[in-house]
Amino acid sequence: MNSLLSKYTSVKEEEVKVWFKAASVDSFSKDGGACVKYKDKQIAVFNFERKGEWYACQNVCPHKMEMVLSRGMIGDANGIPKVACPMHKKTFSLENGENLNGDLDAIATYPVKIQGNFVYIGFSE
């Protein structure tokens, strides 16, 4: 596995040991994404306002190893919230990271919570 990808591991909410205070809710565009840094990781955070949900995943797209997912387009595929890489349109589930094109490994996803007008991302370390 590429060393860039090896530092990204999906985290389930029950595995969270650290809630990282990323930024205020107002720092994120509606129905769009932004990148935040946690330790040596770049994390894409999405305010999927039309669904009333927030999502976070690794920012690196495994297709060409570009740090671009935070600039991807969000939408849904049969009710599954997704992000499309802005470079080559590879799509990933924002719920579990699955590659919806079926030709790449899944990306890491992270739980998100909103508390006191701030966005928190959950990590297991």
N, C-alpha and C positions, 0 to 999 in steps of 0.2 A: 504494500500500500504506500502511496505517496506520503512523504512526511508531512506535507501541508495538510492532507486530509486526516492523518492519524491523530491529530490533536482535537478533532471534532467527533463527539460521541453524543448520540441522542440521549436526552434525559427525560424521564417520566416525572410527573409532579411528586409522586411518593418517594423519589430518589433525591429530591432537592435538599442540599445542605446549606446552600448560600443563595439568597435572593439579592441579586445585584441591581442597585438603583441606577437605571440606564439614563433616564432623562424625564423631563416633564411631558405630559401627554401632548401639550401644545407644540412640542418640538418635532412631532411627526405629522406628515401630511395625511389628510384623509384619503383613504383608499389608495395608499402608496406605502413605500418603504424608506428606511434610512439605515445606515450602518452605525453600529456602536462597537467599541472595543472593550473586551474583558480579558485581562491578562494578555496572552499572546494570540487571542482569537478575535476575528472579525465576525460579528453577528449581524445578520439582516433582521430588522424588526419591521413588522407590517401592521398598520392600522387598517383593518378590513372593516371600515365603518359601515358599509352597507349591509354587512352581516352582523355587526355589533361584536366583532371578535378581534383579538390581537394574536399575532403569531411571531415566532422567532425561529431562525434556522442559521446554519453556517452561511457565510457570505460567498464562499468560493464555490463556483460551479465545477463539478468534477469532469465535465466534458473537455474543457480546454484549460482548466485550472486558473480561471480568471476570477478576481474578487468583484463580482458584478450582480449577484442575486438581489441585493438591496435595491437595485435600479430596475429590477424586472417588473413585468406587468402581472397584476394579480387578477384572479377570476375564479371560476369554478368549473369542474368537469364532473357532470352528473352529481352535483351537490358536494363534491370534495373541493375545499378551498385549495388553490394552487398558485404557484409562482412560475412564470416563464422566464428563463434566462434571456436577457436583452440581446445577447450576442448570437445565439444559434437556436433559440426558442425551445430548448429542452425544458420540460415541465416537471415540477415536483410537488407532491402533496405537502401542504403546510401543516397537516395534522400528524403525519408519521414519516415524512421525508421520501416516500416511495417515488421513484422515477416513473411518471405516468406515460412516458414514451416506451418504457420497457427495455431500454438499451444501456442504461447506466446503473451503478449502485445507488442506493438511497443516500440522501443527505441527512445530516444531523439536525434534529429539531429540539427546541427548548420550551418549557412552559413559560407563560407570561401572566403576570397579574398586574392589575391597576389598583393602586392604593394611595389615597391622599393626593390625587392628580399627578402621580408619578408612575412610570412604567418600570416594572421589575422583571428581570429575566432569571430563571432558576438554573442553577448549576449544581452538579453532584460533587464538586471539589471545593 
